[in-house]
Amino acid sequence: MTKVFPQINHVGIYVQDLERVSKFYTTVMNLVVTDAGEAASVKTTVVFLSASPTSHHQVVLVKYPDGHVPGPSTVNQLSFKLDSLAELRILHQRVVEAGIAPVRPMNHGNALSIYTHDPEGNGIEIYMDLPWYVSQPFGDPLDLSLSDEEILAGTERRVRSDPSFQSRSDWAAGLERRLNEEV
């Protein structure tokens, strides 16, 4: 039997104020609108956003249809991956400057994350991978007032004491082996 591996490609969320939420994702998160318009299938307006030239959309904002009782989306979170701690610091500052609260920086041992919400209460994680793996869930507070060197050295000391510690590349190779095992 051939294995199929679905990969998350995008997330769609319902929003009440399409313009306000779209502005948040374009100005704070730097996504671009790739398309927008009325979706006949759901009889409402949608906005497609992406930060990747290879993905038409990574986030779809769907305006709640008329008559819907307002409230946050039932999506747990939208996760946005960054390449560096410098980028994580930039996005942290931009979220704070946008007046979004609370903002909760976390160190997962295998990633550094900032948890917050968009203007309508939808959960957001902004994260960067680290070169290590430790079993999850793992979460220590992340102090972004420390230097990059202090954060990385402290994290490495902490995760090396975890029995599940291994390099990210070793963990990825193990996962690849598991994915390629016979069904």
C-alpha positions as CSV (number, residue, x, y, z in Angstrom):
1,M,0.0,0.0,0.0
2,T,1.3,3.5,-0.9
3,K,1.6,5.9,1.9
4,V,0.2,9.4,1.5
5,F,1.5,12.2,3.7
6,P,-0.8,15.3,3.8
7,Q,1.1,18.4,4.8
8,I,-0.5,21.5,6.3
9,N,-0.5,24.1,3.6
10,H,-2.8,26.9,4.8
11,V,-5.4,27.7,7.4
12,G,-8.7,29.4,6.9
13,I,-10.4,31.3,9.7
14,Y,-13.7,33.1,10.0
15,V,-13.5,36.8,10.9
16,Q,-16.0,39.5,11.7
17,D,-14.0,42.6,10.5
18,L,-12.4,41.4,7.3
19,E,-10.6,44.8,6.7
20,R,-9.2,45.1,10.2
21,V,-7.9,41.5,10.3
22,S,-6.5,41.6,6.8
23,K,-4.7,44.8,7.7
24,F,-3.2,43.0,10.8
25,Y,-1.8,40.1,8.7
26,T,-0.5,42.4,6.0
27,T,1.1,45.1,8.2
28,V,2.2,43.2,11.2
29,M,2.9,39.7,9.7
30,N,4.0,41.0,6.3
31,L,1.8,38.6,4.3
32,V,0.5,39.9,1.0
33,V,-3.0,39.6,-0.4
34,T,-2.8,37.3,-3.4
35,D,-6.6,37.3,-4.2
36,A,-9.8,38.5,-2.7
37,G,-13.5,38.4,-3.6
38,E,-16.9,36.9,-3.1
39,A,-17.0,33.2,-2.7
40,A,-20.2,32.0,-4.3
41,S,-20.0,28.6,-2.5
42,V,-20.3,30.2,0.9
43,K,-21.9,33.5,-0.1
44,T,-19.4,35.7,1.6
45,T,-16.1,37.6,1.0
46,V,-12.7,35.9,1.3
47,V,-9.1,37.2,1.3
48,F,-6.2,35.0,0.4
49,L,-2.8,35.8,1.9
50,S,0.7,34.4,1.6
51,A,4.4,35.1,2.5
52,S,5.7,32.5,0.1
53,P,6.2,32.8,-3.7
54,T,5.4,29.1,-3.9
55,S,2.1,29.2,-2.1
56,H,-0.9,31.0,-3.5
57,H,-2.3,31.2,0.0
58,Q,-1.2,30.2,3.5
59,V,-4.1,32.0,5.3
60,V,-7.6,32.5,4.0
61,L,-9.8,35.0,5.9
62,V,-13.5,34.3,5.5
63,K,-16.0,36.9,6.5
64,Y,-18.7,35.4,8.8
65,P,-21.9,35.0,6.7
66,D,-24.7,37.4,7.6
67,G,-26.7,36.2,10.7
68,H,-23.7,34.4,12.3
69,V,-23.3,34.9,16.0
70,P,-19.9,36.8,16.4
71,G,-17.0,35.1,18.2
72,P,-13.5,34.0,17.7
73,S,-12.7,31.3,15.2
74,T,-12.6,27.7,16.5
75,V,-9.1,27.4,15.0
76,N,-6.6,26.9,17.8
77,Q,-3.8,28.8,16.2
78,L,-2.1,29.9,13.0
79,S,1.6,29.1,13.0
80,F,4.1,31.3,11.2
81,K,7.7,30.0,10.9
82,L,10.7,32.4,10.8
83,D,14.3,31.8,10.0
84,S,16.1,33.6,12.9
85,L,15.9,34.9,16.4
86,A,16.4,38.4,14.9
87,E,13.2,38.0,12.9
88,L,11.4,36.7,16.0
89,R,12.5,39.8,17.9
90,I,11.2,42.0,15.1
91,L,7.8,40.4,15.0
92,H,7.6,40.5,18.8
93,Q,8.1,44.2,18.7
94,R,5.6,44.7,15.9
95,V,2.9,42.7,17.7
96,V,3.5,44.8,20.9
97,E,3.5,48.0,18.9
98,A,0.2,46.9,17.2
99,G,-1.3,46.8,20.7
100,I,-2.0,43.1,20.6
101,A,-2.1,41.5,24.0
102,P,-1.2,39.2,25.7
103,V,2.1,38.3,24.1
104,R,3.6,35.2,25.6
105,P,7.2,34.3,24.5
106,M,8.0,30.6,25.1
107,N,11.0,28.3,24.7
108,H,10.0,24.8,23.6
109,G,13.6,23.5,23.5
110,N,13.2,22.7,19.8
111,A,11.8,26.1,18.9
112,L,11.4,29.6,20.2
113,S,7.9,30.9,20.0
114,I,5.7,34.0,20.6
115,Y,2.0,33.3,21.3
116,T,-0.5,36.0,20.8
117,H,-3.8,36.7,19.1
118,D,-5.0,38.6,16.1
119,P,-7.5,41.5,16.6
120,E,-10.4,39.0,16.8
121,G,-8.9,36.6,19.3
122,N,-7.6,33.9,16.9
123,G,-4.5,32.3,18.3
124,I,-1.2,32.9,16.6
125,E,2.2,31.3,17.1
126,I,5.3,32.9,15.6
127,Y,8.3,30.6,15.9
128,M,11.7,29.6,14.7
129,D,13.2,26.2,14.9
130,L,16.3,25.4,17.0
131,P,19.0,22.8,16.0
132,W,17.8,20.4,18.8
133,Y,14.9,18.1,19.5
134,V,13.3,17.3,22.8
135,S,10.0,15.6,23.4
136,Q,6.9,17.9,23.4
137,P,5.2,19.4,25.2
138,F,8.1,21.4,26.6
139,G,7.7,25.0,27.6
140,D,9.9,27.4,29.5
141,P,9.3,31.2,29.5
142,L,11.5,33.0,26.9
143,D,13.3,36.1,28.0
144,L,13.8,38.2,24.9
145,S,15.8,40.8,26.9
146,L,18.7,38.3,26.9
147,S,21.2,38.3,24.0
148,D,20.9,35.7,21.3
149,E,24.0,34.0,22.7
150,E,22.5,33.8,26.2
151,I,19.2,32.4,24.9
152,L,20.8,29.8,22.7
153,A,23.5,28.7,25.2
154,G,20.9,28.5,28.1
155,T,18.5,26.6,25.9
156,E,21.2,24.1,24.8
157,R,22.3,23.5,28.5
158,R,18.6,23.0,29.5
159,V,17.7,20.6,26.7
160,R,20.9,18.5,26.8
161,S,19.7,17.4,30.3
162,D,16.4,16.0,28.8
163,P,16.5,12.3,28.2
164,S,14.8,12.8,24.8
165,F,17.5,15.3,23.6
166,Q,19.0,14.8,20.1
167,S,20.0,16.9,17.2
168,R,17.2,18.1,14.9
169,S,18.9,16.4,12.0
170,D,19.0,13.0,13.9
171,W,15.4,13.4,14.9
172,A,14.4,14.3,11.2
173,A,16.3,11.2,9.9
174,G,14.5,9.1,12.4
175,L,11.1,10.5,11.4
176,E,12.0,10.0,7.7
177,R,12.8,6.3,8.5
178,R,9.4,6.0,10.3
179,L,7.6,7.6,7.4
180,N,9.2,5.3,4.9
181,E,8.5,2.1,6.9
182,E,6.3,-0.5,5.2
183,V,2.6,-0.2,5.9
